[in-house]
Structure formats: C-alpha cells, structure tokens
C-alpha cells in the first residue's frame, strides 16, 4: 500500500513538472509576457531603480543604468531581481526575429491577458 502511494505521488510530481515546463517560456517577470518584458524590462512599480533597461525598438539591446555598479563605483549594487531578470533577458529576448512597437490600444502593460 505504501509503495503504491509513493509511486502515485512520484507520477503526480513528474506530470506537474512536465506540464509546467511545456506551458512556460522561462520568463519570471511581467507575467511571462515576452513582448512586455523585452520592450520594458522589469516592472518599475516593483523595482523603481533597475540596474539595466532594454533599449526601445532594438531586439536584445540593453543599457546599464549609471546609478549602479560597475559603471558607478559608488553606486547601487545589483539585486537578485536585477541579476535574474538580466539573465532571462539575455536568454529570451534575442530570440525575437525583429523588434516592433505596441499596436494595441492604450499601453502594452495595461493590455488584458489571461493565464
């Protein structure tokens, strides 16, 4: 009986991991929206002073912020979110074939979406 429960739990864990891997794009920021993340970077409401930002209209191009290290030796240190989001940006955003502008109504970050 105990072995059956362990096998069942193991199968459930494997199925849930597989489903998560298939549904995600590896993006932890901006609700997993690659367009929004690659054009706007981190949400400024959550991190008001990010240490990098994407360059508008240039796929995979970014700029280090001058108030952070290493550009400013006395500046702000990079947070874990700065590091993680930058790694995700370097992995995900250069895969876009071309850059583009938001063509919807209003601002891209205000667009409704569903999970």
Secondary structure by P-SEA (a helix, b strand, c coil): caaaaaaaaaaaaaaaaaaaaaaccccccccccaaaaaacccccccccccccccccccccbbbbbccccccccccccccaaaaaaaaaaaccccccccccccccccccccccccc
